[in-house]
C-alpha cells in the first residue's frame, strides 16, 4: 500500500497494490502493521457499510469529544466523492477540506482522523460504502455541519436540486455555529 498524506496533516489517501489476472484481482485492504508504521496506532473496533443511490449525500457528520471517531473508508461498488473537513479550531487548516474520489475501480481508501467532519456524495447509479471506526456510534455525541455551507467552499459536482439527503442533514448548523474541536 502507498500512504499519501494530503494537504491537511493527518488525512491520508491510501493506494493499494492490486494484483490482476484472468481470474480477477486481489489486494490487501487492511494490514495493521503497515497502517501503524505509516499513520499511527489506530484501534479500529467496528466496520460499517451503507448502500446509497445516485445523488445521495451523507454528511457532514462527526462525533464530539471523547466519543469522536477516526474513520478508514472505501467503496466496494460504485463511485463517491468523499470529503473531510478540518473542524479543529486550533488547526492552521480549520475550515479547509480535502476531497477524494473513491470507487470500486480505483480501490482507494481515505483515512480521516478525529477532529474532522466527514461526508460523501454518490456519483454512480448505486454505491456500497464501507468504513472502519475507532469508537462506536454514540447518538449523544452526534454532530454535523451543513453540507452546502458556503464558507466551506465545497464544490459538489451535481446540481444542489439533485442532492438527496436526510432531514437531519438539511438542518445541520453552518460551521461558524457548530460545536467544533479545540
C-alpha positions in Angstrom: 0.0 0.0 0.0 1.1 3.5 -0.7 0.1 6.1 2.0 -0.2 9.6 0.6 -0.7 12.4 3.1 -3.0 15.1 1.8 -2.6 18.9 2.1 -4.2 18.6 5.5 -1.9 17.0 8.0 -3.2 13.6 9.3 -5.6 12.9 6.4 -4.4 10.2 4.0 -5.3 8.6 0.7 -4.2 5.0 0.6 -3.5 3.4 -2.7 -3.5 -0.4 -2.6 -1.3 -2.6 -4.7 -3.8 -4.5 -6.9 -2.8 -7.8 -8.5 -5.0 -8.5 -11.6 -5.1 -11.7 -13.6 -7.5 -13.6 -15.8 -9.4 -14.7 -12.6 -10.0 -11.2 -11.3 -8.0 -9.3 -8.7 -6.5 -9.4 -5.2 -5.3 -6.7 -2.8 -4.7 -6.2 0.8 -7.4 -3.9 2.1 -6.0 -3.6 5.7 -2.7 -4.5 7.2 -2.3 -3.3 10.8 1.5 -3.1 11.0 1.7 -1.2 7.7 -1.0 1.2 8.8 0.6 1.7 12.1 4.0 2.4 10.5 2.6 5.0 8.1 -0.3 6.6 10.0 -0.1 5.5 13.6 -1.7 3.1 16.0 -5.4 3.4 15.5 -7.5 0.7 17.1 -10.5 0.1 14.8 -13.3 -1.6 16.7 -16.2 -1.7 14.2 -16.9 -2.0 10.5 -20.0 -0.3 8.9 -21.5 -0.4 5.5 -24.1 1.6 3.6 -25.8 1.4 0.3 -27.0 4.5 -1.5 -28.2 5.6 -4.9 -27.1 8.4 -7.2 -27.2 11.9 -5.7 -27.4 10.7 -2.1 -25.2 12.9 0.1 -24.4 11.7 3.6 -22.8 14.2 5.9 -21.1 16.2 7.0 -21.0 14.2 10.2 -18.8 13.7 13.3 -19.0 12.8 16.9 -17.9 15.2 19.7 -15.4 14.9 22.5 -14.0 11.6 23.8 -16.5 9.8 21.6 -15.1 11.3 18.3 -14.2 8.8 15.6 -11.3 8.2 13.2 -12.5 6.5 10.0 -11.0 4.5 7.3 -13.4 4.5 4.3 -13.6 2.9 0.9 -16.1 2.0 -1.8 -16.8 -1.7 -2.7 -19.3 -0.9 -5.5 -19.8 2.3 -7.5 -18.2 5.7 -7.1 -18.4 8.5 -4.5 -16.8 11.9 -3.8 -15.6 11.8 -0.3 -14.9 14.9 1.8 -13.1 15.5 5.1 -13.4 19.0 6.7 -11.0 20.1 9.4 -13.1 21.3 12.4 -10.2 21.6 14.9 -10.4 25.3 15.9 -6.7 25.5 16.8 -5.6 23.9 13.4 -4.0 26.1 10.7 -6.3 24.3 8.3 -9.5 24.9 10.2 -12.5 25.0 7.9 -10.5 23.6 4.9 -11.4 20.4 3.2 -9.9 17.5 1.2 -11.9 15.7 -1.5 -11.1 12.4 -3.0 -12.9 10.1 -5.5 -13.3 6.6 -4.2 -14.5 3.8 -6.4 -14.6 0.1 -6.9 -12.2 0.7 -9.8 -9.5 2.8 -8.1 -9.9 0.9 -4.8 -8.5 3.9 -2.9 -9.1 4.3 0.8 -9.4 7.5 2.7 -8.3 7.9 6.3 -10.0 10.7 8.3 -8.6 11.3 11.8 -10.6 12.5 14.8 -11.4 16.3 14.6 -12.9 16.2 11.1 -16.5 16.3 9.7 -17.0 13.7 7.0 -19.4 13.2 4.2 -19.8 11.7 0.7 -21.8 12.1 -2.4 -22.8 9.2 -4.6 -21.8 9.7 -8.2 -22.7 6.3 -9.7 -26.1 4.7 -10.0 -25.5 2.9 -6.7 -22.7 2.8 -4.2 -21.7 0.4 -1.4 -19.6 2.3 1.1 -17.7 0.7 4.0 -15.8 2.2 6.8 -13.9 1.2 9.9 -14.2 3.4 13.1 -12.3 3.5 16.3 -15.2 4.4 18.5 -18.8 3.1 18.4 -21.7 5.2 17.3 -22.9 7.4 20.2 -26.2 9.3 19.5 -25.5 11.7 22.4 -22.2 12.8 20.7 -23.6 13.1 17.2 -23.0 16.4 15.4 -22.7 17.8 11.9 -22.0 20.8 9.7 -24.3 21.7 6.8 -23.1 20.1 3.5 -23.7 23.2 1.5 -22.2 25.8 3.9 -20.8 28.5 1.5 -17.9 29.2 3.8 -16.6 25.7 3.3 -16.3 26.2 -0.4 -17.0 22.6 -1.3 -17.8 22.2 -5.0 -20.1 19.3 -5.1 -20.2 18.1 -8.8 -24.0 17.8 -9.2 -26.8 20.4 -9.1 -27.9 21.0 -5.5 -31.5 20.3 -6.5 -30.5 16.7 -7.4 -28.9 16.1 -4.0 -30.8 13.6 -1.8 -30.1 14.0 1.9 -31.7 13.3 5.2 -34.0 15.8 7.0 -31.3 15.9 9.8 -28.6 16.9 7.3 -30.7 19.7 5.8 -30.8 21.5 9.2 -27.2 21.0 10.4 -25.6 24.2 11.5 -23.1 26.2 9.5 -19.5 25.8 10.6 -19.5 29.1 12.4 -22.4 28.0 14.6 -21.3 24.3 15.0 -19.7 22.8 18.1 -16.1 22.1 17.0 -13.0 20.7 18.4 -10.5 22.9 20.2 
